[in-house]
């Protein structure tokens, strides 16, 4: 996800070269001019306040900015900032503590490939002094972020008691590897460990709200949801970002998924935990098939919604309806048996069987009436299930 530059604290740089020749090479350096604006009104901030409040760090050395012009608001300059034109990738923290405004911390990145990757000395330089320009926007004190509300759902239903954390993007606050590069013009805010994460637990409606007063306006946050058990289903951990506080929508929906490792499993965590014909060659003279589900279901059968069955010859012929279906009171165990025989199986028959099918019957997960499943379309811990029961052995 790419972040959009908005009227919030931010950072990047526009670079212009100052021509020089190799004979007058003075060492690697550049100047940095920073224009600072009120993020709420867009007005430039008084330079006198900036000169003492905006600081650039060169290693352990703190460098104060100097006002460009006492009559020109919003502009400060840092002179002779060290640069390495061969290695590139110089990084300088920049901090603003200006009266009446929220604290700001950013990073100035100076990157160049001057001299080429194989150069080893200053004799190849055409320019040895660069000028960079950047823009910073500061938020007034007391102008805090909006509250952020997250709704946690599983298959459209609210998940209560889920632990949610809203944490600042400490590793890359200025966005997805884009950096504060010289080809941009806004210096993105970076916070590192300055901003604490906030945590909460979802209510009965699946909602958790983080007060804007506890969030850093303009900062980027991730949201994390810890693994949670919901309706007997283990839901997976969830992580999403980035959200820029004050710019991203203040209400968000987070949809969790189940930790279903069953091949062919579905989003409801419904599968066959066990089935009575799982052992090859197992014989049940009554033709009973018992199926245990991973979570409670509702069985939909009626005069027109019936299971079907077929029998091998010369076994007896089933009556109509051919199958008796019984679901346990907890909705977890389904028992299928031949309802009756119009012609009973003959004595002495061998290698006979009955095979059940879904016919027109179906089931739904308790609490989710919209999505229907067929019994023999489900998967089990052992793979695809079978509806065949051996009545007699070989």
Beta strands, then each sheet from edge to edge (+ up, - down):
strand 1: 14-18
strand 2: 29-38
strand 3: 54-58
strand 4: 61-64
strand 5: 66-67
strand 6: 75-82
strand 7: 90-96
strand 8: 104-110
strand 9: 129-138
strand 10: 148-154
strand 11: 157-158
strand 12: 163-168
strand 13: 198-201
strand 14: 207-210
strand 15: 220-225
strand 16: 228-230
strand 17: 233-235
strand 18: 238-244
strand 19: 251-255
strand 20: 272-275
strand 21: 289-293
strand 22: 297-300
strand 23: 308-311
strand 24: 317-318
strand 25: 323-327
strand 26: 333-338
strand 27: 341-343
strand 28: 353-357
strand 29: 362-365
strand 30: 368-373
strand 31: 379-380
strand 32: 383-384
strand 33: 388-390
sheet 1: 1+ 9- 2- 6+ 5-
sheet 2: 4+ 3- 7+ 8-
sheet 3: 11+ 10- 14+
sheet 4: 11+ 10- 19-
sheet 5: 13+ 12- 15+ 18-
sheet 6: 16+ 17-
sheet 7: 20+ 21- 26+ 25-
sheet 8: 22+ 29- 30+
sheet 9: 23+ 28- 33+
sheet 10: 24+ 27-
sheet 11: 31+ 32-
end
